[in-house]
């Protein structure tokens, strides 16, 4: 970096902020791996899932764009309150969004949406990537299964995600067609206020 460049301080600040964010994310990933190995439940409190989706989108948007893709969120105006660990659910979404971003060479279009369905809510992450091939579909939630070993995939993202969602009393599922993309849906129970 040229010390005489007029924007050097701004570039350094951005680099430091990115380093801090990624360090915190790595810390969360390590905690999740330890939790996965011990199968420990986590502390939960009531929070709006839409806020968690927004945070996950902010964290992952630079990565999606770096790969040449786009990230959109489609969130309704009504809060979706759930009893959960916000950090854990955010990490689930970060993992799923990053997978979606990597689903097409040159970048994928990723859309994250939330919906209420009776006493539960759903978070959907859809992409227009190459999809999951039929031979791999039964293995996507298995620990250490990855189709991206050459590019550094660990195969822990979706297995940890499934464990976290199950710990929250929810479910994670996917639909995929080769060359047409994938939709991952996280379903969680809503916290229904007494009337």
C-alpha positions in Angstrom: 0.0 0.0 0.0 1.4 3.4 -1.0 1.8 5.5 2.2 1.2 8.7 0.1 -2.2 7.5 -1.3 -5.0 9.9 -0.2 -7.3 7.0 0.8 -4.8 4.9 2.7 -6.3 5.6 6.1 -9.8 4.5 4.9 -8.3 1.4 3.3 -6.5 0.5 6.5 -9.7 1.1 8.5 -11.7 -1.2 6.2 -9.0 -3.9 6.3 -9.0 -3.8 10.1 -12.8 -3.9 10.3 -12.9 -6.9 7.9 -10.2 -8.6 10.0 -12.2 -8.1 13.2 -15.4 -9.3 11.6 -13.7 -12.4 10.1 -12.0 -13.2 13.4 -15.3 -13.0 15.3 -16.9 -15.2 12.6 -14.0 -17.7 13.0 -14.5 -17.7 16.7 -18.2 -18.5 16.2 -17.3 -21.3 13.8 -14.9 -22.9 16.3 -17.6 -22.7 19.0 -20.1 -24.3 16.7 -17.6 -27.1 15.9 -17.0 -27.7 19.6 -20.8 -27.7 20.2 -21.3 -30.1 17.3 -18.8 -32.5 18.8 -20.4 -32.2 22.3 -24.0 -31.8 21.2 -24.6 -29.1 23.8 -27.7 -26.9 23.8 -27.1 -23.2 23.7 -28.7 -20.3 25.6 -31.7 -18.8 23.8 -33.8 -15.7 24.0 -36.6 -14.1 22.0 -35.5 -12.0 19.0 -36.8 -11.0 15.6 -35.6 -13.4 13.0 -35.8 -10.7 10.4 -33.0 -8.8 12.2 -30.8 -11.9 12.2 -31.4 -12.3 8.4 -30.4 -8.7 7.9 -27.1 -9.2 9.9 -26.3 -12.4 8.0 -26.8 -10.6 4.7 -24.5 -7.7 5.8 -21.8 -10.2 6.7 -22.0 -12.3 3.6 -22.8 -9.6 0.9 -19.1 -8.7 0.3 -18.2 -12.4 -0.2 -21.2 -12.9 -2.6 -20.2 -9.8 -4.6 -16.5 -10.8 -4.6 -17.5 -14.0 -6.4 -19.5 -12.0 -8.9 -22.9 -12.7 -7.6 -25.8 -10.7 -6.0 -27.6 -11.0 -2.7 -31.2 -9.9 -2.1 -33.4 -10.1 1.0 -37.2 -10.3 0.9 -38.5 -9.6 4.4 -42.0 -8.6 5.4 -42.8 -5.7 7.7 -44.1 -7.9 10.5 -41.6 -9.1 13.1 -41.0 -12.9 13.4 -40.2 -13.4 17.1 -38.6 -16.7 18.0 -36.9 -18.2 21.0 -33.4 -18.8 19.7 -29.6 -18.2 19.9 -29.2 -15.3 17.5 -25.5 -16.0 17.0 -26.1 -19.7 16.1 -29.0 -18.9 13.7 -26.9 -16.2 12.1 -24.1 -18.6 11.6 -26.5 -21.1 10.0 -27.5 -18.5 7.5 -24.0 -17.4 6.8 -23.0 -21.0 6.0 -26.1 -21.5 3.7 -25.6 -18.1 2.0 -21.9 -18.8 1.3 -22.8 -22.2 -0.1 -25.4 -20.5 -2.4 -22.9 -17.9 -3.5 -20.4 -20.7 -4.4 -23.0 -22.6 -6.4 -22.2 -21.1 -9.8 -18.8 -20.2 -11.3 -18.8 -16.4 -11.8 -21.3 -15.8 -9.1 -24.9 -16.7 -8.3 -28.0 -14.8 -7.6 -29.0 -15.4 -4.0 -32.3 -14.5 -2.5 -33.0 -14.8 1.2 -36.7 -14.5 2.3 -38.7 -15.0 5.5 -42.3 -16.0 5.8 -44.8 -16.8 8.6 -46.7 -20.1 8.3 -49.1 -20.5 11.2 -47.1 -21.2 14.4 -43.8 -21.4 12.6 -41.7 -19.3 10.3 -39.4 -20.1 7.5 -36.2 -18.6 6.2 -35.5 -19.6 2.5 -32.1 -19.2 0.8 -32.5 -19.7 -3.0 -29.8 -19.6 -5.6 -29.7 -20.0 -9.4 -26.5 -22.2 -9.3 -25.8 -25.6 -10.8 -27.8 -27.4 -8.2 -27.1 -30.6 -6.2 -26.7 -33.7 -8.2 -29.0 -36.7 -7.3 -26.0 -38.8 -6.2 -25.1 -36.2 -3.6 -28.5 -35.4 -2.2 -28.6 -38.0 0.5 -25.2 -36.9 1.9 -25.5 -33.1 2.1 -26.0 -33.1 5.9 -23.4 -35.7 6.7 -20.3 -34.4 8.6 -17.3 -33.9 6.4 -19.2 -34.5 3.1 -18.2 -31.8 0.6 -18.2 -31.4 -3.2 -15.7 -28.6 -2.9 -12.7 -30.3 -1.3 -10.3 -28.7 -3.9 -11.5 -25.2 -3.0 -11.2 -25.7 0.8 -14.7 -27.0 1.7 -14.7 -28.7 5.1 -18.0 -30.4 4.9 -19.1 -29.2 8.3 -21.2 -26.2 7.4 -24.5 -28.0 6.7 -24.1 -30.7 9.3 -23.5 -28.0 12.0 -26.4 -26.1 10.6 -28.7 -29.1 10.9 -27.6 -29.7 14.5 -28.2 -26.0 15.4 -31.7 -25.9 13.8 -32.7 -29.2 15.4 -31.6 -27.9 18.8 -34.0 -25.0 18.2 -36.9 -27.4 17.6 -36.9 -26.7 13.9 -36.0 -28.4 10.6 -33.8 -27.7 7.6 -34.6 -29.1 4.2 -33.7 -28.4 0.6 -35.0 -28.7 -2.9 -32.6 -28.8 -5.8 -32.5 -29.4 -9.6 -29.3 -29.7 -11.6 -28.6 -26.5 -13.5 -31.7 -24.8 -12.0 -30.5 -24.0 -8.5 -31.2 -24.9 -4.9 -33.6 -23.7 -2.2 -32.7 -24.3 1.4 -35.5 -23.8 4.0 -35.0 -23.4 7.7 -38.2 -23.8 9.7 -38.4 -22.6 13.3 -41.3 -22.3 15.8 -42.6 -18.8 16.4 -42.9 -17.4 19.9 -46.6 -16.7 20.0 -47.7 -13.9 22.4 -50.5 -14.7 24.8 -53.7 -12.8 23.8 
